[in-house]
Amino acid sequence: MVKRYKAWIPNVTGRLSFSHIGPLNNHKRNLSKNLTHSNGVDLVCIDTRNSSDTSMVLGKWLKKRIDNLLKKQGEYVFLAIGFSDPQFEELKGHVFKFTLKNWEANAKSIANDEAIGFPKNEDEVADYRSRSIEIVAKLKRLCGYNGNHYADFSLSRPGELTIEFDETSYHFETSFDDVASSIFRFFREVCHTHQHHTDRNDVILDVYAEESNSTNWSHEALYSMMRYVIMAKRSRNLESYQSALGVTAYAETFHRNFIDVGNEPGVRSKYNFAELRHSLQAGLDRAKWQDQQIPSWITVASFAFAMVSLLLLVLRTSFTIRDELPSAMISEIPKTGRLYI
């Protein structure tokens, strides 16, 4: 039985670049190979990620120590091997999730840079694709046991990600929802840059199980983005308005590519994006104006403080001069209290 999930890799242009997929960090285990040629794009991507549910609030160092203490499988190695069609419209392939222990012990020797032998030019592509079939078969035999996972994937240019599990190949109890979610986060990290939010709190989108009796996955994804925009809009601060405007751009792109082309009538009128952008821009302008008022108050307060300090200095100097005058001169000071020198 096949378990299928859908997700969207956020992009505002409406077209992902398959030739720029790869990890952003330079971990020693990470690998990113891309080759664009007349028959499509070939890709190999390896990324080391921490997928445990331990809180990240206290930092990565403490998270790792807690995972070790609780004997949690925190670090995983993700591997994607794929190639696109000649029209460059869809990337298909296989994705693996290995525990770090099993990667180092078994999978690394099969899938390292030298063993994969990624092609350097178009003439080597045919041999590489033939060899990659054997590599994938060997990696599959390591999965379904000991916490290692395997799935087929397809990724379209507009960013639609499909993840499929063959449930019959798994010989241990597993939550496919959790594994699919971690695979989605892997693809999101190697395809997407966090521009309007931090990577720690990027929980706007997730995977959605594709079931006949469930709401269409695209509607769920759009609702998630719009909920984020509404919450950010209510915060009424500069950073929240900027983030809301950015996510609105994502939502509008998604709406155009996946909702407008749907079969359900009247869906395209659910959100008034133009009016929403005007409202967010007005809020952003007001937040900027309020932020600019803070320096003027600081200036007034600083000026007042300086004037008081100057007045106190003058008074102190006057009394100091009076105290240092000879008694004969002090007796000659008029009763008005004014000092004439």
Buried (B, 14 or more C-beta within 10 A) or exposed (E): EEBBBBBBBBBBEEBBBBEEBBBEEEEEBBBBBBBBBEBBBBBBBBBBBBBBEBEBEEEEEEBBEBBEEEEBBBBBBBBBBBBBEEEBEBBBBBBBBBBBEBBEEBBBEBBEEEEBEBBEEEEBBEEBEEBBEEBBEBBBEBBBEBBBBBBBBBBBBBBBBBBBBBEEEBEEEBEBBEBBBBBBBBBBBBBBEBEBBEEEEBEBBBBBBBEEEEEBBBBBBBEBBBEBBEEBBEBEBBEBBBBBBBBBBBBBBBBBBBBEEEEEEEBEEEBEBEEBBEBBEEBBEEBEEEEEEEEEEEEEEEEEEEEEEEEEEEEEEEEEEEEEBEEEEEEEEEEEEEEEE
